[in-house]
Amino acid sequence: MEEKKWKIGDSEELIRVQEISKTFHLSAKQQKLEHSTAKTKIAVNQVSFCVNRGEVFGLLGPNGAGKTTTLRMLATLIRPDSGDAVLSGSSVVTQPEEVRRKIGFLTSELKLEDFFTPDYLYDFFSELYGIPTDRRDTRKRMLFARFGIQEFAQVRVRDLSTGMKQKVSLVISLVQDPEIIIFDEPTNGLDILTAKVVTDFLLDLKEQGKTIIISTHIFSLVEKICDRVGIIINGRMVACEDLRTLCGDKSLEDRFFEIYEAVNGEDENHDK
């Protein structure tokens, strides 16, 4: 199948997300937590955006806004109810296996098996991708050295610190050196030293020309590494622009809360 590409000006568009939506059925317990009697919740509502090759795109929003659900759809972990997304020519709806071969996906929900070691897990996931042994070992040495994993390579996951587990998860998500990298809250829950290691690595990936989508609620991280940002609130993409254009002479934090208050005001007026 011929790979389809879009162009925006002189930039090649590598990812196009077109009106993807996802609705979940709520259990009685979930209804209670949501303070709602509704039996369903629209988690993502016709979200669209695009990402150019070599660009870092930040998805910003409060907890429960729909960021993780959006990224899980892009990573083919869940299927959109409607809409589609095309990543490097492959559709998440009709070609999910091809998408998985092209991406690396890191989420805070990734749980490593306690019994295994970082060394074993790296080799296991490399084998799943069919990576030759010599290439696997070269890349493993580089990544383990970069993140200080080598001295813990034979330590079982259950005995690793939270920060080290996150580093191992990140390294495993990149075993195949993917062209597209999707990170869901990569620095969430990390101490400041480990968070800096991860942030610096993201900057290195950007320098390498990788195409990255990152969701976060940390404004400083977006300002440091992102070219463009999409703001998602209540399942809807309410802003999607070049970072400088979006912020103007204001900080990203100030601009976000301006948009957030305006959107919530509109929703409250609509509900009346």
VOKOL-885890 format. One line per field, with one value per residue (C-alpha): residue in one letter; x, y, z. Coordinates in steps of 0.25 Angstrom, whole numbers, m for minus. Example, Ala and Ser with C-alpha at 12.3 -4.5 7.8 and 13.67 -1.06 7.14 Angstrom:
// VOKOL-885890
resn <- a/s
u <- 49/55
v <- m18/m4
w <- 31/29
END
This chain:
// VOKOL-885890
resn <- m/e/e/k/k/w/k/i/g/d/s/e/e/l/i/r/v/q/e/i/s/k/t/f/h/l/s/a/k/q/q/k/l/e/h/s/t/a/k/t/k/i/a/v/n/q/v/s/f/c/v/n/r/g/e/v/f/g/l/l/g/p/n/g/a/g/k/t/t/t/l/r/m/l/a/t/l/i/r/p/d/s/g/d/a/v/l/s/g/s/s/v/v/t/q/p/e/e/v/r/r/k/i/g/f/l/t/s/e/l/k/l/e/d/f/f/t/p/d/y/l/y/d/f/f/s/e/l/y/g/i/p/t/d/r/r/d/t/r/k/r/m/l/f/a/r/f/g/i/q/e/f/a/q/v/r/v/r/d/l/s/t/g/m/k/q/k/v/s/l/v/i/s/l/v/q/d/p/e/i/i/i/f/d/e/p/t/n/g/l/d/i/l/t/a/k/v/v/t/d/f/l/l/d/l/k/e/q/g/k/t/i/i/i/s/t/h/i/f/s/l/v/e/k/i/c/d/r/v/g/i/i/i/n/g/r/m/v/a/c/e/d/l/r/t/l/c/g/d/k/s/l/e/d/r/f/f/e/i/y/e/a/v/n/g/e/d/e/n/h/d/k
u <- 0/6/9/0/6/1/8/7/15/29/27/23/12/14/2/m12/m23/m37/m49/m46/m56/m58/m69/m68/m80/m80/m82/m90/m76/m71/m84/m82/m68/m72/m84/m93/m105/m101/m98/m88/m77/m71/m56/m51/m60/m56/m42/m34/m19/m7/8/19/32/42/32/29/15/10/m4/m8/m20/m25/m27/m39/m38/m36/m21/m18/m30/m26/m12/m17/m25/m12/m5/m16/m18/m33/m41/m48/m63/m62/m51/m37/m23/m12/2/13/3/m3/m18/m20/m34/m30/m15/m12/m1/6/5/10/23/25/23/29/18/21/10/11/1/11/14/27/26/33/40/48/61/63/73/63/51/60/64/49/43/54/51/37/41/51/63/76/84/96/88/80/92/98/86/84/98/95/82/86/98/90/80/89/82/95/98/83/82/81/72/58/48/41/54/56/53/41/50/58/45/41/55/54/40/45/56/48/38/49/56/53/57/44/41/29/29/17/19/8/12/27/31/19/23/38/48/54/67/61/51/63/69/56/54/69/67/54/62/72/61/57/71/71/58/49/34/28/15/15/4/6/0/14/15/30/32/24/31/44/42/30/28/13/3/m12/m21/m31/m42/m55/m51/m50/m38/m40/m27/m16/m5/10/14/19/6/m3/4/8/14/8/13/7/1/m6/m11/m16/m24/m30/m34/m39/m48/m54/m57/m63/m71/m77/m80/m87/m96/m99/m104/m113
v <- 0/14/22/35/48/62/75/87/98/92/82/68/64/51/49/53/51/53/55/43/40/31/28/19/12/15/5/9/12/20/28/31/36/45/50/47/39/37/23/28/38/44/44/49/57/59/62/66/71/68/67/70/61/64/72/71/73/75/71/79/78/75/61/55/64/52/53/38/33/41/35/21/22/27/15/5/1/4/7/20/19/29/36/31/35/32/31/30/26/15/16/12/7/m2/m4/m5/m15/m6/6/m2/m5/10/15/15/17/20/22/23/11/2/m9/m17/m31/m31/m44/m40/m32/m20/m28/m39/m30/m22/m34/m40/m27/m26/m41/m37/m26/m36/m27/m34/m38/m29/m17/m20/m21/m8/0/m7/m3/11/13/6/15/27/25/18/5/m4/m6/m11/m19/m32/m27/m31/m20/m22/m17/m5/9/17/25/14/6/18/19/4/6/18/10/m2/6/11/m3/m2/12/17/29/33/34/35/39/40/48/43/51/48/44/45/52/65/58/46/56/64/52/48/63/64/51/56/68/59/51/65/68/54/58/49/52/53/54/57/59/66/76/82/95/97/83/88/101/95/84/86/93/93/90/86/88/78/81/72/63/74/81/95/101/96/105/108/111/125/128/122/130/143/151/143/130/117/115/129/126/112/117/128/117/108/119/123/109/105/118/114/100/106/115/104/95/106
w <- 0/m4/8/8/13/15/14/22/15/14/25/24/32/39/48/45/55/49/59/68/78/90/99/112/119/134/145/157/165/153/153/168/166/154/163/151/148/133/129/119/118/105/108/95/86/71/74/62/61/52/55/45/44/54/63/78/80/94/99/111/120/134/139/133/121/111/109/112/105/92/93/96/83/75/81/77/91/89/77/74/73/61/53/50/52/42/47/36/26/35/40/55/51/39/41/56/55/45/54/66/58/56/70/84/95/109/119/134/134/129/139/138/143/157/155/143/142/133/124/122/119/109/102/102/96/86/81/79/69/62/65/62/74/71/68/81/90/84/87/100/105/100/107/120/121/118/129/139/138/136/150/152/140/147/159/159/156/170/176/168/172/166/158/153/149/140/134/130/125/116/111/107/100/91/88/73/71/66/57/65/80/89/104/114/126/125/137/146/160/158/167/161/158/150/143/138/132/125/120/115/108/101/97/91/83/78/73/66/58/65/64/78/85/99/109/122/132/134/128/129/121/110/109/109/98/90/77/77/87/88/99/102/112/115/104/93/86/90/85/76/71/71/85/82/75/86/97/91/103/114/120/116/130/129/115/119/130/122/112/123/130/116/112/126/125/112/116/129/120/111/122/127
END
